Amino acid sequence: MDIGTFYKELYFKENDRRQEVLNALNIPIAVITGLSTANYLFITTFNYSMNDILNYVFVIMVSLTMLSLIMAIFFLIKAFSDFSKGYEYQGLPYPGELYKWHNQLKDYNQQYGLTDNSDEKFENTILEKFLACTDHNTYVNDKKHGYIYNSKKFLVTSLILSLLILFPFGYNYFNKGDTTCKLTNSPKKGLNIECKK
C-alpha cells in the first residue's frame, strides 16, 4: 500500500464531505419553511374565544413548536457559518508556490554540495501538509455534521408537535361556527379582541 496515495485519498474524501455538508442543509431549510408557514396559519386561524383550556393547550404547544424551530435554525446557522466566525478549510499551497519551493530546495542542495534528496524531502513535506490539512478539515466537517444532526433532532420535535397541534386546532376550527374575531385598539380599552357570531 502506498502511504502517500492513502493520505491523498483521505484529503480528497474530506473535500467531498465539505460539499455533502452544504447539500445536507437544503432539506432542513425546506422543512423549517414549511413548519413555520403551517404554524403561522395555525396561530392566525385559531379562534381564541371558544374554550380557555383548549387555548392554553394550543398556546403551549405552539410555543414549544416555535422554540424547537428556533433551536433548529440556531444549529443550522452554526453548521453553515458558525455565525460571524465562519469555517476555514485548509488546503495545499498553490502549485506555483510548490514548484518554486521544490526548485529552491534543489538549488540549496547544489549550492552547499549536499546529496540531492530534494524530491524525497519535497514528497515528505507534501505528505505532512496533506496530513495537517486532512486533520483540520475532518474536524471542521465532523463539527458541521454534529450541528446538522442537532438541527434535525429539533426539526423532528417541531414536526411531531405540529402534528399534535392539529388535534386542538381541528377541534377549534370545526366547532367555531361563524364566529369572527378582530383585534381592536381604542383609547379607553387599549388592545382588545372582539368576537361576533
Secondary structure as UniProt FT lines:
FT   HELIX           3..24
FT   HELIX           26..45
FT   TURN            48..49
FT   HELIX           52..80
FT   TURN            81..85
FT   HELIX           95..111
FT   TURN            112..113
FT   HELIX           118..175
FT   TURN            177..178
FT   STRAND          180..186
FT   TURN            187..189
FT   STRAND          190..196
//
